[in-house]
């Protein structure tokens, strides 16, 4: 049973999450040739204050772009 983990920023719209899970499941079904009902998709949402890129937290990198 394949388990696919997606990590990224929070997705607030539940319909977008449903679409993401559906599309990942469909792609995995095609790639593996396995039944969709055994494919597991886990969404891990990371807040900008918990992710650093290039030595800076994302929350701090984004502040400079909008003037805050």
Order of alpha helices (4+ residues) and beta strands (2+ residues): beta-alpha-beta-beta-beta-alpha
